[in-house]
Amino acid sequence: MSTAPGLAFANLTLLLDVPQLPAIFAANCFHNYRMLLQEFKVASQETGDIVYPFNRVNKQDDVLNRMGRPRKYNNGK
């Protein structure tokens, strides 16, 4: 008794992918947990400006804007 080649390929895919599902699920949960903690950290800082937490190239703060230039109208700080 023979089966269709597509069905055999599906069975092979299931045999190879199903054992990896717990690791994929755990990595996804860990990643989401880290992002949630990072969002809480950004929200707790309460800066009055828009914050771009994932912009690691041009970080902004109270003195520099997101273009790396001194902020205008920062009350002499």
mmCIF file as gemmi writes it, N, C-alpha and C atoms, coordinates in Angstrom:
data_model
loop_
_atom_site.group_PDB
_atom_site.id
_atom_site.type_symbol
_atom_site.label_atom_id
_atom_site.label_alt_id
_atom_site.label_comp_id
_atom_site.label_asym_id
_atom_site.label_entity_id
_atom_site.label_seq_id
_atom_site.pdbx_PDB_ins_code
_atom_site.Cartn_x
_atom_site.Cartn_y
_atom_site.Cartn_z
_atom_site.occupancy
_atom_site.B_iso_or_equiv
_atom_site.pdbx_formal_charge
_atom_site.auth_seq_id
_atom_site.auth_asym_id
_atom_site.pdbx_PDB_model_num
ATOM 1 N N . MET Axp A 1 ? 0.844 -1.167 0 1 0 ? 1 A 1
ATOM 2 C CA . MET Axp A 1 ? 0 0 0 1 0 ? 1 A 1
ATOM 3 C C . MET Axp A 1 ? 0.895 1.236 0 1 0 ? 1 A 1
ATOM 4 N N . SER Axp A 2 ? 0.676 2.107 -0.933 1 0 ? 2 A 1
ATOM 5 C CA . SER Axp A 2 ? 1.517 3.298 -1.056 1 0 ? 2 A 1
ATOM 6 C C . SER Axp A 2 ? 0.697 4.542 -0.72 1 0 ? 2 A 1
ATOM 7 N N . THR Axp A 3 ? 1.42 5.566 -0.301 1 0 ? 3 A 1
ATOM 8 C CA . THR Axp A 3 ? 0.762 6.838 0.007 1 0 ? 3 A 1
ATOM 9 C C . THR Axp A 3 ? 1.24 7.894 -0.978 1 0 ? 3 A 1
ATOM 10 N N . ALA Axp A 4 ? 0.558 8.994 -0.995 1 0 ? 4 A 1
ATOM 11 C CA . ALA Axp A 4 ? 0.922 10.085 -1.893 1 0 ? 4 A 1
ATOM 12 C C . ALA Axp A 4 ? 2.225 10.721 -1.408 1 0 ? 4 A 1
ATOM 13 N N . PRO Axp A 5 ? 3.055 11.206 -2.335 1 0 ? 5 A 1
ATOM 14 C CA . PRO Axp A 5 ? 4.311 11.839 -1.918 1 0 ? 5 A 1
ATOM 15 C C . PRO Axp A 5 ? 4.089 13.071 -1.043 1 0 ? 5 A 1
ATOM 16 N N . GLY Axp A 6 ? 3.023 13.805 -1.3 1 0 ? 6 A 1
ATOM 17 C CA . GLY Axp A 6 ? 2.744 14.981 -0.485 1 0 ? 6 A 1
ATOM 18 C C . GLY Axp A 6 ? 2.435 14.619 0.951 1 0 ? 6 A 1
ATOM 19 N N . LEU Axp A 7 ? 1.733 13.517 1.136 1 0 ? 7 A 1
ATOM 20 C CA . LEU Axp A 7 ? 1.409 13.059 2.478 1 0 ? 7 A 1
ATOM 21 C C . LEU Axp A 7 ? 2.663 12.589 3.206 1 0 ? 7 A 1
ATOM 22 N N . ALA Axp A 8 ? 3.551 11.93 2.484 1 0 ? 8 A 1
ATOM 23 C CA . ALA Axp A 8 ? 4.81 11.493 3.094 1 0 ? 8 A 1
ATOM 24 C C . ALA Axp A 8 ? 5.645 12.708 3.508 1 0 ? 8 A 1
ATOM 25 N N . PHE Axp A 9 ? 5.645 13.73 2.68 1 0 ? 9 A 1
ATOM 26 C CA . PHE Axp A 9 ? 6.39 14.942 3.021 1 0 ? 9 A 1
ATOM 27 C C . PHE Axp A 9 ? 5.785 15.616 4.249 1 0 ? 9 A 1
ATOM 28 N N . ALA Axp A 10 ? 4.452 15.623 4.344 1 0 ? 10 A 1
ATOM 29 C CA . ALA Axp A 10 ? 3.792 16.207 5.511 1 0 ? 10 A 1
ATOM 30 C C . ALA Axp A 10 ? 4.136 15.418 6.772 1 0 ? 10 A 1
ATOM 31 N N . ASN Axp A 11 ? 4.158 14.104 6.673 1 0 ? 11 A 1
ATOM 32 C CA . ASN Axp A 11 ? 4.518 13.28 7.83 1 0 ? 11 A 1
ATOM 33 C C . ASN Axp A 11 ? 5.955 13.535 8.251 1 0 ? 11 A 1
ATOM 34 N N . LEU Axp A 12 ? 6.851 13.656 7.296 1 0 ? 12 A 1
ATOM 35 C CA . LEU Axp A 12 ? 8.253 13.94 7.611 1 0 ? 12 A 1
ATOM 36 C C . LEU Axp A 12 ? 8.385 15.31 8.279 1 0 ? 12 A 1
ATOM 37 N N . THR Axp A 13 ? 7.653 16.282 7.776 1 0 ? 13 A 1
ATOM 38 C CA . THR Axp A 13 ? 7.692 17.623 8.365 1 0 ? 13 A 1
ATOM 39 C C . THR Axp A 13 ? 7.191 17.597 9.807 1 0 ? 13 A 1
ATOM 40 N N . LEU Axp A 14 ? 6.106 16.874 10.051 1 0 ? 14 A 1
ATOM 41 C CA . LEU Axp A 14 ? 5.591 16.769 11.417 1 0 ? 14 A 1
ATOM 42 C C . LEU Axp A 14 ? 6.589 16.084 12.338 1 0 ? 14 A 1
ATOM 43 N N . LEU Axp A 15 ? 7.231 15.034 11.856 1 0 ? 15 A 1
ATOM 44 C CA . LEU Axp A 15 ? 8.202 14.319 12.687 1 0 ? 15 A 1
ATOM 45 C C . LEU Axp A 15 ? 9.386 15.205 13.052 1 0 ? 15 A 1
ATOM 46 N N . LEU Axp A 16 ? 9.773 16.101 12.157 1 0 ? 16 A 1
ATOM 47 C CA . LEU Axp A 16 ? 10.925 16.952 12.422 1 0 ? 16 A 1
ATOM 48 C C . LEU Axp A 16 ? 10.562 18.209 13.207 1 0 ? 16 A 1
ATOM 49 N N . ASP Axp A 17 ? 9.345 18.712 13.053 1 0 ? 17 A 1
ATOM 50 C CA . ASP Axp A 17 ? 8.981 19.99 13.664 1 0 ? 17 A 1
ATOM 51 C C . ASP Axp A 17 ? 8.338 19.866 15.039 1 0 ? 17 A 1
ATOM 52 N N . VAL Axp A 18 ? 7.555 18.842 15.267 1 0 ? 18 A 1
ATOM 53 C CA . VAL Axp A 18 ? 6.816 18.731 16.524 1 0 ? 18 A 1
ATOM 54 C C . VAL Axp A 18 ? 7.735 18.677 17.742 1 0 ? 18 A 1
ATOM 55 N N . PRO Axp A 19 ? 8.863 17.954 17.728 1 0 ? 19 A 1
ATOM 56 C CA . PRO Axp A 19 ? 9.722 17.964 18.919 1 0 ? 19 A 1
ATOM 57 C C . PRO Axp A 19 ? 10.329 19.332 19.233 1 0 ? 19 A 1
ATOM 58 N N . GLN Axp A 20 ? 10.363 20.239 18.27 1 0 ? 20 A 1
ATOM 59 C CA . GLN Axp A 20 ? 10.951 21.556 18.499 1 0 ? 20 A 1
ATOM 60 C C . GLN Axp A 20 ? 9.946 22.558 19.047 1 0 ? 20 A 1
ATOM 61 N N . LEU Axp A 21 ? 8.67 22.217 19.043 1 0 ? 21 A 1
ATOM 62 C CA . LEU Axp A 21 ? 7.643 23.171 19.462 1 0 ? 21 A 1
ATOM 63 C C . LEU Axp A 21 ? 7.813 23.665 20.901 1 0 ? 21 A 1
ATOM 64 N N . PRO Axp A 22 ? 8.132 22.825 21.886 1 0 ? 22 A 1
ATOM 65 C CA . PRO Axp A 22 ? 8.32 23.38 23.237 1 0 ? 22 A 1
ATOM 66 C C . PRO Axp A 22 ? 9.457 24.396 23.315 1 0 ? 22 A 1
ATOM 67 N N . ALA Axp A 23 ? 10.536 24.15 22.599 1 0 ? 23 A 1
ATOM 68 C CA . ALA Axp A 23 ? 11.651 25.102 22.62 1 0 ? 23 A 1
ATOM 69 C C . ALA Axp A 23 ? 11.256 26.412 21.946 1 0 ? 23 A 1
ATOM 70 N N . ILE Axp A 24 ? 10.528 26.334 20.85 1 0 ? 24 A 1
ATOM 71 C CA . ILE Axp A 24 ? 10.071 27.543 20.158 1 0 ? 24 A 1
ATOM 72 C C . ILE Axp A 24 ? 9.109 28.322 21.048 1 0 ? 24 A 1
ATOM 73 N N . PHE Axp A 25 ? 8.196 27.617 21.687 1 0 ? 25 A 1
ATOM 74 C CA . PHE Axp A 25 ? 7.224 28.265 22.568 1 0 ? 25 A 1
ATOM 75 C C . PHE Axp A 25 ? 7.913 28.926 23.762 1 0 ? 25 A 1
ATOM 76 N N . ALA Axp A 26 ? 8.881 28.237 24.361 1 0 ? 26 A 1
ATOM 77 C CA . ALA Axp A 26 ? 9.592 28.798 25.513 1 0 ? 26 A 1
ATOM 78 C C . ALA Axp A 26 ? 10.404 30.027 25.111 1 0 ? 26 A 1
ATOM 79 N N . ALA Axp A 27 ? 11.056 29.979 23.957 1 0 ? 27 A 1
ATOM 80 C CA . ALA Axp A 27 ? 11.834 31.132 23.501 1 0 ? 27 A 1
ATOM 81 C C . ALA Axp A 27 ? 10.92 32.324 23.224 1 0 ? 27 A 1
ATOM 82 N N . ASN Axp A 28 ? 9.753 32.062 22.655 1 0 ? 28 A 1
ATOM 83 C CA . ASN Axp A 28 ? 8.806 33.138 22.372 1 0 ? 28 A 1
ATOM 84 C C . ASN Axp A 28 ? 8.285 33.754 23.669 1 0 ? 28 A 1
ATOM 85 N N . CYS Axp A 29 ? 7.97 32.926 24.657 1 0 ? 29 A 1
ATOM 86 C CA . CYS Axp A 29 ? 7.503 33.445 25.956 1 0 ? 29 A 1
ATOM 87 C C . CYS Axp A 29 ? 8.587 34.275 26.63 1 0 ? 29 A 1
ATOM 88 N N . PHE Axp A 30 ? 9.829 33.798 26.594 1 0 ? 30 A 1
ATOM 89 C CA . PHE Axp A 30 ? 10.928 34.529 27.213 1 0 ? 30 A 1
ATOM 90 C C . PHE Axp A 30 ? 11.141 35.872 26.523 1 0 ? 30 A 1
ATOM 91 N N . HIS Axp A 31 ? 11.058 35.884 25.187 1 0 ? 31 A 1
ATOM 92 C CA . HIS Axp A 31 ? 11.22 37.126 24.429 1 0 ? 31 A 1
ATOM 93 C C . HIS Axp A 31 ? 10.101 38.112 24.777 1 0 ? 31 A 1
ATOM 94 N N . ASN Axp A 32 ? 8.861 37.628 24.831 1 0 ? 32 A 1
ATOM 95 C CA . ASN Axp A 32 ? 7.739 38.508 25.168 1 0 ? 32 A 1
ATOM 96 C C . ASN Axp A 32 ? 7.858 39.043 26.587 1 0 ? 32 A 1
ATOM 97 N N . TYR Axp A 33 ? 8.341 38.225 27.511 1 0 ? 33 A 1
ATOM 98 C CA . TYR Axp A 33 ? 8.541 38.66 28.895 1 0 ? 33 A 1
ATOM 99 C C . TYR Axp A 33 ? 9.598 39.762 28.971 1 0 ? 33 A 1
ATOM 100 N N . ARG Axp A 34 ? 10.69 39.602 28.234 1 0 ? 34 A 1
ATOM 101 C CA . ARG Axp A 34 ? 11.731 40.629 28.218 1 0 ? 34 A 1
ATOM 102 C C . ARG Axp A 34 ? 11.207 41.933 27.635 1 0 ? 34 A 1
ATOM 103 N N . MET Axp A 35 ? 10.435 41.855 26.557 1 0 ? 35 A 1
ATOM 104 C CA . MET Axp A 35 ? 9.882 43.063 25.946 1 0 ? 35 A 1
ATOM 105 C C . MET Axp A 35 ? 8.891 43.744 26.89 1 0 ? 35 A 1
ATOM 106 N N . LEU Axp A 36 ? 8.104 42.953 27.63 1 0 ? 36 A 1
ATOM 107 C CA . LEU Axp A 36 ? 7.167 43.536 28.582 1 0 ? 36 A 1
ATOM 108 C C . LEU Axp A 36 ? 7.911 44.277 29.685 1 0 ? 36 A 1
ATOM 109 N N . LEU Axp A 37 ? 8.974 43.683 30.207 1 0 ? 37 A 1
ATOM 110 C CA . LEU Axp A 37 ? 9.768 44.364 31.231 1 0 ? 37 A 1
ATOM 111 C C . LEU Axp A 37 ? 10.396 45.64 30.689 1 0 ? 37 A 1
ATOM 112 N N . GLN Axp A 38 ? 10.845 45.596 29.445 1 0 ? 38 A 1
ATOM 113 C CA . GLN Axp A 38 ? 11.441 46.79 28.847 1 0 ? 38 A 1
ATOM 114 C C . GLN Axp A 38 ? 10.39 47.889 28.673 1 0 ? 38 A 1
ATOM 115 N N . GLU Axp A 39 ? 9.178 47.509 28.28 1 0 ? 39 A 1
ATOM 116 C CA . GLU Axp A 39 ? 8.107 48.499 28.144 1 0 ? 39 A 1
ATOM 117 C C . GLU Axp A 39 ? 7.747 49.111 29.496 1 0 ? 39 A 1
ATOM 118 N N . PHE Axp A 40 ? 7.722 48.29 30.55 1 0 ? 40 A 1
ATOM 119 C CA . PHE Axp A 40 ? 7.455 48.823 31.886 1 0 ? 40 A 1
ATOM 120 C C . PHE Axp A 40 ? 8.545 49.789 32.318 1 0 ? 40 A 1
ATOM 121 N N . LYS Axp A 41 ? 9.784 49.456 31.985 1 0 ? 41 A 1
ATOM 122 C CA . LYS Axp A 41 ? 10.891 50.33 32.361 1 0 ? 41 A 1
ATOM 123 C C . LYS Axp A 41 ? 10.785 51.672 31.64 1 0 ? 41 A 1
ATOM 124 N N . VAL Axp A 42 ? 10.438 51.647 30.364 1 0 ? 42 A 1
ATOM 125 C CA . VAL Axp A 42 ? 10.298 52.883 29.595 1 0 ? 42 A 1
ATOM 126 C C . VAL Axp A 42 ? 9.108 53.691 30.112 1 0 ? 42 A 1
ATOM 127 N N . ALA Axp A 43 ? 8.009 53.008 30.437 1 0 ? 43 A 1
ATOM 128 C CA . ALA Axp A 43 ? 6.818 53.713 30.914 1 0 ? 43 A 1
ATOM 129 C C . ALA Axp A 43 ? 7.035 54.313 32.295 1 0 ? 43 A 1
ATOM 130 N N . SER Axp A 44 ? 7.886 53.707 33.097 1 0 ? 44 A 1
ATOM 131 C CA . SER Axp A 44 ? 8.104 54.215 34.452 1 0 ? 44 A 1
ATOM 132 C C . SER Axp A 44 ? 9.043 55.415 34.485 1 0 ? 44 A 1
ATOM 133 N N . GLN Axp A 45 ? 9.767 55.69 33.402 1 0 ? 45 A 1
ATOM 134 C CA . GLN Axp A 45 ? 10.684 56.826 33.39 1 0 ? 45 A 1
ATOM 135 C C . GLN Axp A 45 ? 9.943 58.148 33.318 1 0 ? 45 A 1
ATOM 136 N N . GLU Axp A 46 ? 8.781 58.164 32.717 1 0 ? 46 A 1
ATOM 137 C CA . GLU Axp A 46 ? 7.913 59.338 32.624 1 0 ? 46 A 1
ATOM 138 C C . GLU Axp A 46 ? 8.621 60.558 32.062 1 0 ? 46 A 1
ATOM 139 N N . THR Axp A 47 ? 9.291 60.391 30.95 1 0 ? 47 A 1
ATOM 140 C CA . THR Axp A 47 ? 9.83 61.557 30.266 1 0 ? 47 A 1
ATOM 141 C C . THR Axp A 47 ? 8.681 62.221 29.521 1 0 ? 47 A 1
ATOM 142 N N . GLY Axp A 48 ? 8.76 63.512 29.366 1 0 ? 48 A 1
ATOM 143 C CA . GLY Axp A 48 ? 7.696 64.227 28.698 1 0 ? 48 A 1
ATOM 144 C C . GLY Axp A 48 ? 7.779 64.131 27.191 1 0 ? 48 A 1
ATOM 145 N N . ASP Axp A 49 ? 8.749 63.422 26.697 1 0 ? 49 A 1
ATOM 146 C CA . ASP Axp A 49 ? 8.985 63.365 25.265 1 0 ? 49 A 1
ATOM 147 C C . ASP Axp A 49 ? 8.75 61.951 24.747 1 0 ? 49 A 1
ATOM 148 N N . ILE Axp A 50 ? 8.664 61.841 23.45 1 0 ? 50 A 1
ATOM 149 C CA . ILE Axp A 50 ? 8.533 60.532 22.82 1 0 ? 50 A 1
ATOM 150 C C . ILE Axp A 50 ? 9.863 59.799 22.961 1 0 ? 50 A 1
ATOM 151 N N . VAL Axp A 51 ? 9.799 58.558 23.401 1 0 ? 51 A 1
ATOM 152 C CA . VAL Axp A 51 ? 11.008 57.767 23.607 1 0 ? 51 A 1
ATOM 153 C C . VAL Axp A 51 ? 11.027 56.652 22.577 1 0 ? 51 A 1
ATOM 154 N N . TYR Axp A 52 ? 12.176 56.435 21.988 1 0 ? 52 A 1
ATOM 155 C CA . TYR Axp A 52 ? 12.354 55.357 21.022 1 0 ? 52 A 1
ATOM 156 C C . TYR Axp A 52 ? 13.281 54.315 21.643 1 0 ? 52 A 1
ATOM 157 N N . PRO Axp A 53 ? 12.755 53.329 22.367 1 0 ? 53 A 1
ATOM 158 C CA . PRO Axp A 53 ? 13.625 52.413 23.107 1 0 ? 53 A 1
ATOM 159 C C . PRO Axp A 53 ? 14.429 51.478 22.219 1 0 ? 53 A 1
ATOM 160 N N . PHE Axp A 54 ? 14 51.239 20.988 1 0 ? 54 A 1
ATOM 161 C CA . PHE Axp A 54 ? 14.711 50.297 20.135 1 0 ? 54 A 1
ATOM 162 C C . PHE Axp A 54 ? 15.704 50.984 19.211 1 0 ? 54 A 1
ATOM 163 N N . ASN Axp A 55 ? 15.835 52.305 19.317 1 0 ? 55 A 1
ATOM 164 C CA . ASN Axp A 55 ? 16.796 53.036 18.505 1 0 ? 55 A 1
ATOM 165 C C . ASN Axp A 55 ? 18.121 53.072 19.254 1 0 ? 55 A 1
ATOM 166 N N . ARG Axp A 56 ? 18.997 52.124 18.952 1 0 ? 56 A 1
ATOM 167 C CA . ARG Axp A 56 ? 20.279 52.037 19.648 1 0 ? 56 A 1
ATOM 168 C C . ARG Axp A 56 ? 21.356 52.854 18.953 1 0 ? 56 A 1
ATOM 169 N N . VAL Axp A 57 ? 21.081 53.33 17.756 1 0 ? 57 A 1
ATOM 170 C CA . VAL Axp A 57 ? 22.082 54.086 17.013 1 0 ? 57 A 1
ATOM 171 C C . VAL Axp A 57 ? 22.075 55.539 17.454 1 0 ? 57 A 1
ATOM 172 N N . ASN Axp A 58 ? 20.917 56.161 17.465 1 0 ? 58 A 1
ATOM 173 C CA . ASN Axp A 58 ? 20.789 57.57 17.842 1 0 ? 58 A 1
ATOM 174 C C . ASN Axp A 58 ? 19.931 57.67 19.091 1 0 ? 58 A 1
ATOM 175 N N . LYS Axp A 59 ? 20.551 57.474 20.226 1 0 ? 59 A 1
ATOM 176 C CA . LYS Axp A 59 ? 19.791 57.558 21.472 1 0 ? 59 A 1
ATOM 177 C C . LYS Axp A 59 ? 19.518 59.016 21.807 1 0 ? 59 A 1
ATOM 178 N N . GLN Axp A 60 ? 18.341 59.269 22.345 1 0 ? 60 A 1
ATOM 179 C CA . GLN Axp A 60 ? 17.981 60.622 22.738 1 0 ? 60 A 1
ATOM 180 C C . GLN Axp A 60 ? 17.842 60.683 24.249 1 0 ? 60 A 1
ATOM 181 N N . ASP Axp A 61 ? 18.079 61.857 24.787 1 0 ? 61 A 1
ATOM 182 C CA . ASP Axp A 61 ? 17.921 62.078 26.221 1 0 ? 61 A 1
ATOM 183 C C . ASP Axp A 61 ? 17.445 63.503 26.432 1 0 ? 61 A 1
ATOM 184 N N . ASP Axp A 62 ? 17.619 64.016 27.639 1 0 ? 62 A 1
ATOM 185 C CA . ASP Axp A 62 ? 17.127 65.364 27.94 1 0 ? 62 A 1
ATOM 186 C C . ASP Axp A 62 ? 17.928 66.451 27.241 1 0 ? 62 A 1
ATOM 187 N N . VAL Axp A 63 ? 19.182 66.179 26.893 1 0 ? 63 A 1
ATOM 188 C CA . VAL Axp A 63 ? 20.043 67.191 26.285 1 0 ? 63 A 1
ATOM 189 C C . VAL Axp A 63 ? 20.057 67.066 24.764 1 0 ? 63 A 1
ATOM 190 N N . LEU Axp A 64 ? 20.077 65.826 24.248 1 0 ? 64 A 1
ATOM 191 C CA . LEU Axp A 64 ? 20.152 65.598 22.807 1 0 ? 64 A 1
ATOM 192 C C . LEU Axp A 64 ? 18.82 65.088 22.278 1 0 ? 64 A 1
ATOM 193 N N . ASN Axp A 65 ? 18.456 65.556 21.088 1 0 ? 65 A 1
ATOM 194 C CA . ASN Axp A 65 ? 17.256 65.027 20.464 1 0 ? 65 A 1
ATOM 195 C C . ASN Axp A 65 ? 17.61 63.755 19.692 1 0 ? 65 A 1
ATOM 196 N N . ARG Axp A 66 ? 16.642 63.194 18.972 1 0 ? 66 A 1
ATOM 197 C CA . ARG Axp A 66 ? 16.903 61.915 18.314 1 0 ? 66 A 1
ATOM 198 C C . ARG Axp A 66 ? 17.83 62.038 17.115 1 0 ? 66 A 1
ATOM 199 N N . MET Axp A 67 ? 18.108 63.247 16.674 1 0 ? 67 A 1
ATOM 200 C CA . MET Axp A 67 ? 19.071 63.447 15.593 1 0 ? 67 A 1
ATOM 201 C C . MET Axp A 67 ? 20.481 63.665 16.124 1 0 ? 67 A 1
ATOM 202 N N . GLY Axp A 68 ? 20.641 63.695 17.443 1 0 ? 68 A 1
ATOM 203 C CA . GLY Axp A 68 ? 21.951 63.893 18.036 1 0 ? 68 A 1
ATOM 204 C C . GLY Axp A 68 ? 22.316 65.35 18.226 1 0 ? 68 A 1
ATOM 205 N N . ARG Axp A 69 ? 21.375 66.24 17.977 1 0 ? 69 A 1
ATOM 206 C CA . ARG Axp A 69 ? 21.62 67.675 18.13 1 0 ? 69 A 1
ATOM 207 C C . ARG Axp A 69 ? 21.119 68.137 19.489 1 0 ? 69 A 1
ATOM 208 N N . PRO Axp A 70 ? 21.669 69.245 19.995 1 0 ? 70 A 1
ATOM 209 C CA . PRO Axp A 70 ? 21.158 69.765 21.273 1 0 ? 70 A 1
ATOM 210 C C . PRO Axp A 70 ? 19.688 70.149 21.147 1 0 ? 70 A 1
ATOM 211 N N . ARG Axp A 71 ? 18.933 69.854 22.173 1 0 ? 71 A 1
ATOM 212 C CA . ARG Axp A 71 ? 17.505 70.177 22.152 1 0 ? 71 A 1
ATOM 213 C C . ARG Axp A 71 ? 17.293 71.684 22.229 1 0 ? 71 A 1
ATOM 214 N N . LYS Axp A 72 ? 16.304 72.147 21.5 1 0 ? 72 A 1
ATOM 215 C CA . LYS Axp A 72 ? 15.899 73.547 21.601 1 0 ? 72 A 1
ATOM 216 C C . LYS Axp A 72 ? 14.894 73.677 22.73 1 0 ? 72 A 1
ATOM 217 N N . TYR Axp A 73 ? 14.889 74.814 23.341 1 0 ? 73 A 1
ATOM 218 C CA . TYR Axp A 73 ? 13.892 75.154 24.353 1 0 ? 73 A 1
ATOM 219 C C . TYR Axp A 73 ? 13.916 74.171 25.525 1 0 ? 73 A 1
ATOM 220 N N . ASN Axp A 74 ? 15.114 73.844 26 1 0 ? 74 A 1
ATOM 221 C CA . ASN Axp A 74 ? 15.18 72.943 27.151 1 0 ? 74 A 1
ATOM 222 C C . ASN Axp A 74 ? 15.435 73.709 28.443 1 0 ? 74 A 1
ATOM 223 N N . ASN Axp A 75 ? 15.099 74.99 28.449 1 0 ? 75 A 1
ATOM 224 C CA . ASN Axp A 75 ? 15.165 75.845 29.645 1 0 ? 75 A 1
ATOM 225 C C . ASN Axp A 75 ? 16.564 75.92 30.232 1 0 ? 75 A 1
ATOM 226 N N . GLY Axp A 76 ? 17.565 75.966 29.387 1 0 ? 76 A 1
ATOM 227 C CA . GLY Axp A 76 ? 18.929 76.173 29.836 1 0 ? 76 A 1
ATOM 228 C C . GLY Axp A 76 ? 19.556 75.001 30.557 1 0 ? 76 A 1
ATOM 229 N N . LYS Axp A 77 ? 19.054 73.833 30.389 1 0 ? 77 A 1
ATOM 230 C CA . LYS Axp A 77 ? 19.623 72.662 31.068 1 0 ? 77 A 1
ATOM 231 C C . LYS Axp A 77 ? 20.832 72.15 30.333 1 0 ? 77 A 1
